[in-house]
Amino acid sequence: YSNAKDYHQQALKMRLAIFDENHPEVISSEQNLALVFDDLNETTKAINLLEQSMKKVQKSSGHSKLASVMAVNLARMYIDQGDNRAGPLLKQALVDQQNLMGSTHPDLLPTIIGLADFYRDQQQYFDAEVLLIRAVKIAEEYYPQNHPDIANCLFKLARLYQLNGETAKAEHYYQKELAILIHNNDLDGQKST
């Protein structure tokens, strides 16, 4: 990863030599570098860089897709740090993404699941349940019957019910997830060949 860090720092310098610091290409490079920092456990650097980039995006208009992707990445880092600022970021990102893609697009799933995870961590189980049921419905409507993203949504919902002490519901969704994993021969997270 240290090579990736050097590469992304160089790419950012090159883009800054060509574009204004508020240009989407520069902001995108900053986001990529922040993700590398996060992967290297340099979380403070990652968060600081994403926060600076978010300010640039918020000052300009026309970058709503970039802003929502950045918000989701920043919120994920906040969640990992136990920072409650993740919730408002994810809510706004979801609104922005729905405005761009509609309310049932499968590209919404990471944001919906991220917000549900945030609510789960805050023990706001009802809000998390509503979002995870929505995620399951979107995944089931969009993907083929035994798609891994459906299994992931089912797992998240089952885990929520388990945490909330609703074992019968949890078991139901775990069984549905297990059926997909068995169908795909993917019990350990790696499809067998």
C-alpha positions as CSV (number, residue, x, y, z in Angstrom):
1,Y,0.0,0.0,0.0
2,S,2.9,2.4,0.5
3,N,3.4,2.3,-3.3
4,A,-0.3,3.1,-3.8
5,K,0.1,6.0,-1.4
6,D,3.1,7.3,-3.4
7,Y,1.2,6.8,-6.7
8,H,-1.9,8.6,-5.5
9,Q,0.1,11.5,-4.0
10,Q,1.9,11.9,-7.4
11,A,-1.4,11.7,-9.3
12,L,-2.8,14.4,-7.1
13,K,0.2,16.7,-7.7
14,M,-0.2,16.1,-11.4
15,R,-3.8,17.0,-11.4
16,L,-3.2,20.1,-9.3
17,A,-0.6,21.2,-11.9
18,I,-3.3,20.9,-14.6
19,F,-6.6,21.8,-12.8
20,D,-7.8,24.2,-10.2
21,E,-7.9,22.8,-6.7
22,N,-11.7,22.7,-6.8
23,H,-11.9,20.8,-10.1
24,P,-13.7,17.4,-9.8
25,E,-10.6,15.6,-11.0
26,V,-8.5,17.0,-8.2
27,I,-11.3,16.3,-5.6
28,S,-11.6,12.7,-6.9
29,S,-7.8,12.3,-6.5
30,E,-8.0,13.6,-3.0
31,Q,-10.7,11.1,-2.3
32,N,-8.7,8.2,-3.7
33,L,-5.7,9.2,-1.6
34,A,-7.9,9.5,1.5
35,L,-9.1,5.9,0.9
36,V,-5.4,4.7,0.7
37,F,-4.7,6.6,3.9
38,D,-7.6,4.8,5.5
39,D,-6.4,1.4,4.2
40,L,-3.0,2.2,5.8
41,N,-4.7,2.9,9.1
42,E,-3.8,6.6,8.8
43,T,-7.4,7.4,9.6
44,T,-6.9,10.9,10.9
45,K,-5.2,11.9,7.6
46,A,-7.9,10.2,5.6
47,I,-10.7,12.0,7.5
48,N,-9.0,15.4,7.3
49,L,-8.4,15.1,3.6
50,L,-12.0,13.9,2.9
51,E,-13.4,16.7,5.1
52,Q,-11.4,19.3,3.2
53,S,-12.5,17.8,-0.1
54,M,-16.2,17.8,1.0
55,K,-16.0,21.5,1.8
56,K,-14.8,22.1,-1.8
57,V,-17.6,20.1,-3.2
58,Q,-20.2,21.8,-1.0
59,K,-19.0,25.3,-2.2
60,S,-19.4,24.3,-5.8
61,S,-22.4,23.0,-7.6
62,G,-22.8,20.2,-10.1
63,H,-20.8,17.6,-8.2
64,S,-23.7,15.9,-6.4
65,K,-22.7,12.4,-7.4
66,L,-19.1,12.9,-6.3
67,A,-20.3,14.5,-3.1
68,S,-22.6,11.6,-2.2
69,V,-19.8,9.1,-2.9
70,M,-17.4,11.1,-0.7
71,A,-20.1,11.5,2.0
72,V,-20.5,7.7,2.1
73,N,-16.8,7.1,2.4
74,L,-16.4,9.8,5.1
75,A,-19.4,8.4,7.0
76,R,-17.9,4.9,6.9
77,M,-14.7,6.3,8.5
78,Y,-16.7,8.2,11.1
79,I,-18.6,5.0,11.9
80,D,-15.3,3.1,12.4
81,Q,-14.3,5.9,14.8
82,G,-17.6,5.9,16.7
83,D,-18.4,9.4,15.4
84,N,-22.0,10.4,15.2
85,R,-21.5,12.7,12.3
86,A,-21.9,9.7,10.1
87,G,-25.7,9.7,10.4
88,P,-26.4,13.1,8.9
89,L,-23.9,12.5,6.1
90,L,-25.4,9.2,5.1
91,K,-29.0,10.7,5.2
92,Q,-28.0,13.5,2.9
93,A,-26.0,11.2,0.6
94,L,-29.1,8.9,0.4
95,V,-31.3,11.9,-0.5
96,D,-28.8,13.1,-3.1
97,Q,-28.5,9.6,-4.6
98,Q,-32.2,9.1,-4.8
99,N,-32.6,12.5,-6.6
100,L,-30.0,11.2,-9.2
101,M,-31.1,7.6,-9.5
102,G,-34.6,7.2,-8.2
103,S,-35.6,5.4,-5.0
104,T,-35.1,1.8,-6.1
105,H,-31.8,1.8,-7.9
106,P,-29.4,-0.9,-6.7
107,D,-26.5,1.6,-6.4
108,L,-28.3,2.9,-3.4
109,L,-27.7,-0.3,-1.5
110,P,-24.3,0.6,0.1
111,T,-25.7,3.9,1.4
112,I,-28.9,2.3,2.7
113,I,-27.0,-0.4,4.4
114,G,-24.4,2.0,5.8
115,L,-27.2,4.2,7.3
116,A,-28.9,1.0,8.6
117,D,-25.6,0.0,10.2
118,F,-25.3,3.4,11.8
119,Y,-28.8,3.2,13.2
120,R,-28.1,-0.3,14.5
121,D,-25.0,0.9,16.3
122,Q,-27.1,3.7,17.8
123,Q,-29.6,1.0,18.9
124,Q,-32.3,2.7,16.7
125,Y,-33.5,-0.7,15.6
126,F,-36.8,0.3,14.0
127,D,-35.0,2.8,11.7
128,A,-32.4,0.2,10.8
129,E,-35.1,-2.4,10.1
130,V,-37.0,-0.1,7.8
131,L,-33.9,0.5,5.8
132,L,-32.8,-3.1,5.7
133,I,-36.2,-4.3,4.6
134,R,-36.0,-1.7,1.8
135,A,-32.5,-3.0,0.9
136,V,-33.8,-6.6,0.7
137,K,-36.6,-5.5,-1.6
138,I,-34.4,-3.5,-3.9
139,A,-31.9,-6.3,-4.1
140,E,-34.6,-9.0,-4.8
141,E,-36.2,-6.8,-7.5
142,Y,-33.0,-6.0,-9.3
143,Y,-30.7,-9.0,-8.9
144,P,-31.1,-12.7,-10.0
145,Q,-32.7,-14.9,-7.3
146,N,-29.4,-16.2,-5.8
147,H,-27.3,-13.1,-6.1
148,P,-24.7,-12.5,-3.3
149,D,-26.0,-9.0,-2.7
150,I,-29.4,-10.4,-1.8
151,A,-27.6,-12.8,0.7
152,N,-25.7,-9.8,2.2
153,C,-28.9,-7.8,2.7
154,L,-30.6,-10.8,4.3
155,F,-27.7,-11.3,6.6
156,K,-27.8,-7.7,7.7
157,L,-31.5,-8.0,8.4
158,A,-31.1,-11.3,10.3
159,R,-28.2,-9.8,12.4
160,L,-30.4,-6.8,13.3
161,Y,-33.2,-9.1,14.4
162,Q,-30.8,-11.2,16.4
163,L,-29.3,-8.1,18.2
164,N,-32.9,-7.0,19.0
165,G,-33.8,-10.3,20.5
166,E,-36.2,-11.3,17.7
167,T,-34.8,-14.8,17.2
168,A,-37.6,-16.2,15.1
169,K,-37.3,-13.4,12.5
170,A,-33.5,-13.7,12.7
171,E,-33.6,-17.4,12.0
172,H,-36.0,-16.9,9.1
173,Y,-33.6,-14.5,7.3
174,Y,-30.5,-16.5,8.2
175,Q,-32.1,-19.5,6.6
176,K,-32.9,-17.5,3.4
177,E,-29.3,-16.2,3.3
178,L,-27.9,-19.7,3.9
179,A,-30.0,-21.1,1.0
180,I,-28.4,-18.6,-1.3
181,L,-24.9,-19.4,0.0
182,I,-25.5,-23.1,-0.4
183,H,-26.8,-22.6,-3.9
184,N,-23.7,-20.6,-4.8
185,N,-21.4,-23.0,-2.9
186,D,-20.1,-19.9,-1.0
187,L,-20.3,-20.9,2.7
188,D,-16.9,-19.4,3.5
189,G,-17.3,-16.2,1.5
190,Q,-15.2,-17.7,-1.3
191,K,-16.9,-19.5,-4.1
192,S,-15.5,-22.9,-4.6
193,T,-14.2,-23.9,-8.0
